[in-house]
Amino acid sequence: QVQLVESGGGSVQAGGSLRLSCVVSGYTYNNRYCMVMGWFRQAPENDRERVGTIYSDDSTSYEPSVKGRFTISRDSAKNILYLQMNSLKFEDTAMYYCAARVALRSGTACLRGTEVGDFGYWGQGTQVTVSS
């Protein structure tokens, strides 16, 4: 069973930076399955929205609102996913979640990772608060 634990959230002034971490357990990288991972966020009274995704080939994609400011990376040896957030804005304030999708390497299964429903595993979230 895949488990995800986020950390690194906090309060920061606008223009500042934070790095979130997500420790992954219960999964070992192999050739039969792929793991796609994503970062999502949810502000009060808003729907959960995608921040970005990292695919099994380490390619990434981002939502326009964070592109150029946020960077997703991972340390496969340590099974840790990161979200580096720079030039933070007030509107980045939200609970941030990491998510994982484990799929057989078949067809387009490893290319999906932009919707909440694409992911079957979620962390508990870490709060990011940006003051203007």
C-alpha positions in Angstrom: 0.0 0.0 0.0 1.4 3.3 -1.1 1.6 6.0 1.6 2.5 9.6 1.2 3.5 12.1 3.9 4.0 15.7 3.1 6.0 18.3 5.0 7.5 21.7 4.6 4.5 23.9 4.7 4.4 27.1 6.6 3.9 30.9 6.5 5.9 33.1 4.2 5.6 36.6 2.9 4.8 37.3 -0.7 7.9 36.9 -2.9 9.3 34.3 -0.6 10.1 30.6 -1.2 9.2 27.3 0.3 10.1 23.7 -0.5 7.6 21.0 0.2 8.5 17.3 0.5 6.5 14.2 0.1 8.0 10.9 1.4 6.7 7.9 -0.5 6.6 4.4 1.1 5.1 1.1 0.0 6.3 1.3 -3.5 9.5 0.1 -5.2 10.3 1.3 -8.7 10.2 -1.5 -11.3 9.8 -2.1 -15.0 6.3 -3.4 -14.9 4.5 -0.5 -13.2 5.0 3.2 -13.5 4.4 5.8 -10.9 3.1 9.2 -11.8 3.1 11.8 -9.1 1.4 15.1 -8.7 1.0 18.1 -6.5 -2.4 19.6 -5.9 -3.7 22.4 -3.7 -7.0 23.4 -2.2 -8.0 26.7 -0.8 -11.0 27.1 1.4 -14.3 26.9 -0.5 -12.4 26.0 -3.7 -12.1 22.7 -5.6 -8.8 20.8 -5.4 -6.7 21.9 -8.3 -3.6 20.5 -9.9 -0.3 22.3 -9.4 1.9 20.0 -11.6 2.8 16.5 -12.4 6.0 14.5 -12.8 5.8 11.4 -15.0 7.8 8.2 -14.8 10.3 9.5 -17.3 10.8 12.5 -15.1 9.2 14.9 -17.5 7.0 17.5 -15.8 4.0 19.7 -16.6 2.6 22.6 -14.7 -0.6 24.7 -14.5 -0.1 28.1 -16.1 -0.6 29.8 -12.7 2.6 28.4 -11.3 4.7 27.7 -14.4 8.1 29.4 -14.1 7.7 29.8 -10.3 7.2 26.2 -9.1 9.4 23.2 -9.8 8.7 19.5 -9.2 11.5 17.1 -8.7 12.2 13.8 -7.0 14.9 11.8 -5.4 14.1 8.3 -6.6 16.8 6.7 -4.4 15.2 8.2 -1.3 11.6 8.0 -2.6 11.0 11.7 -2.0 9.0 14.1 -4.1 9.7 17.8 -3.9 7.8 21.0 -4.8 10.1 24.1 -4.9 7.9 27.2 -4.8 9.5 30.6 -5.6 8.0 34.0 -5.9 5.1 33.0 -3.8 1.9 35.0 -4.1 -1.0 35.5 -1.8 -3.2 33.4 -4.1 -0.9 30.4 -3.6 -2.3 30.1 -0.1 -3.8 26.6 0.2 -3.5 23.2 1.6 -1.0 21.3 -0.6 -1.3 17.6 -1.3 0.9 15.1 -3.1 -0.7 12.3 -5.0 0.4 9.1 -6.7 -0.8 7.0 -9.5 0.5 3.5 -10.0 -0.3 1.9 -13.3 0.8 -1.0 -15.5 3.1 0.2 -18.2 0.5 -0.2 -21.0 -1.0 2.1 -23.5 -1.5 5.6 -22.2 -1.8 4.7 -18.5 1.5 6.2 -17.6 0.7 9.5 -19.4 -2.4 10.3 -17.3 -1.9 12.7 -14.4 -3.7 16.0 -14.7 -7.0 15.3 -13.0 -7.8 14.5 -9.4 -9.4 11.3 -10.5 -6.2 10.1 -12.1 -4.6 9.6 -8.7 -5.4 6.8 -6.2 -3.1 7.7 -3.4 -3.1 11.0 -1.4 -1.2 12.5 1.4 -2.7 14.3 4.4 -1.7 17.7 3.1 0.5 20.5 4.4 -0.6 24.1 4.8 1.0 27.0 2.9 0.1 30.5 3.9 1.4 33.5 2.0 0.9 36.9 3.4 0.7 39.9 1.2 
